[in-house]
């Protein structure tokens, strides 16, 4: 479904337009939100954030018309809502730990290792996003959500064989991209 067909559906019937919009962009929005909040927020927070993204989009689309690329609009809203959710989760999950004068506060986590993993994860998400569609969706669905080629084929409207071929090429391209930025493992 093209953006113009989607715009026409919104004009003809907002409910059908919203349903088509949701069906078309749900996986994309979930992937963006999940990538930003993984390991930080609970599943319920992630689901709530995805719902907030669509609520914001529907309210905006009821009052305005998007002349540009709808996918870019959806991605922008998803990223901003994920940032808002991140801030909310971090703010409310902060713990005050009393430190006794005689006790030493020692963290058992390896901060350097955690920082390296976080940086690598950030680079990886950025490079996956640079692959473009549908490769980025295929990679995210396969390696982050554990979906089969058949399940992914249904999501991206391709055959399972085509999904496997694109996935294989995307993985090779992703490896080359990571080598270019200095990751050689």
Buried (B, 14 or more C-beta within 10 A) or exposed (E): EEBEEBBEBBEEEBEEBBEBBEEBBBBBBBBBBBBBBEEBBEEEBBBBBBEBBBEBBBEEBEEEEBEEEBEEBBBEBBBEBBEEBBEBBEEEEEEEEEEEEEEEEEEEEEEEEEEEEEEEEEBBBEBBBEBEEBBBBBBBBBBBBEBEBEBBBEBBEBEBEBBBEBBEEBBEBBEEBBEEEEBEE
